[in-house]
Amino acid sequence: MSGTGADMAIRTRNAEYTKKYNRNLLLRLLRKEPLSRAELARRMGLTRAAASLITAELIEEGIIVEMEPVAGMRGRTPTPLRINPEAGYAVGIYLNRDGCSIGITNMTENLVIQDEVKLNDIVPGRKLNFLGSAVSDLIERSGIEQKKILGIGISAPGPLNGEGGEILNPPRFDLWHNTLIGPALSEALGLPVFLENNATCLARYHQGKPEAGGSENFLLLLVDSGVGSGVISKGKILKGAGYYTSEIGHVSIDMHGRKCSCGNIGCLEAYAAMPHILYGTGYRNWEELMNNIGRDEDAVEIMYQEAEYLSAGIVTLTNLISIDTVLLTGDIWYEAGKLSPVIEELVNQRILTRNRQPVRVRSASNNAGIRILAAADVVFDRILAG
Ligand SMILES: [Zn+2]
């Protein structure tokens, strides 16, 4: 039997946990949009008094601020609360096969400063030192106080071990193979570092954005030198055992097909990734190919072939977990208005739910700023996790 002292300790701990949980939930809600105390209380399932207690504390700390009251219908004037964008910042690093994009964002998804690093500028033996210096240099140039930087989010191609902060062996990403990037940068810069799959980061970023069309069940498909995927299912990032994410690129589309670098046979990536789909075609990249649609019949043929491959993977995923939207990004984002209807048609001919719930295929937002924001978002997301 536990004594009174132990009971007290447990009660105190539970109360602290609940308080932290509610604070984080409130901040997560306000990061999306300004809300009144009454609306916050309603969404959080708290009494108004309980919600006001939390908001008073956050206002006192300068993390949230009151906006101008809004005149109501019956003379009531609710005061919306919003996040103070300058209350905290995060560094976002988007590592890719050509180098990396680095930036700092505030708490309301605004990029304060950004920079590009070319792969050729990175000395392989000193890559971690190089990245560490690039980040501290950027922080210094931004003029933001060090204590306001909450952490660093790194987005990189998978496979990776997010919890251990280790990049494993993504294809054509040799510079970073088997690198414990998280612990190394965390030690060098004295900040928490969160490593996340790049397609997962981008999927999380697009949740609630116009491109996703309000979907809470969608696939973000990133096709470049590899085929990556991030899945939002029932409003949450789809993750399984060991915190690993879904990898649509390694779903087999041909049991008797090509051997994939991952060890499986006939993986989607072994057909649809750029080096494979373009192999032997004379086209050096997807952009060049898409620019020849309408001029070269072969180009149209290759685009249809790519749509066939990708739709095979999308059909499998849709039948498994019932997604309703696909967002395209990576190299295939270029002129995706031509590719997406072809994929959409093929998918909707073949999925189980074709007569009831068709799948929409759209372009994701795609530029260096968004890739940095998506990486930095991981910091706020993890720090404000429930
Ligand atoms: Zn594979």
Boltz pocket constraint, residues with backbone or C-beta under 6 A from the ligand:
constraints:
  - pocket:
      binder: B
      contacts: [[A, 249], [A, 250], [A, 251], [A, 260], [A, 261], [A, 262], [A, 263], [A, 264], [A, 267], [A, 269]]
      max_distance: 6.0
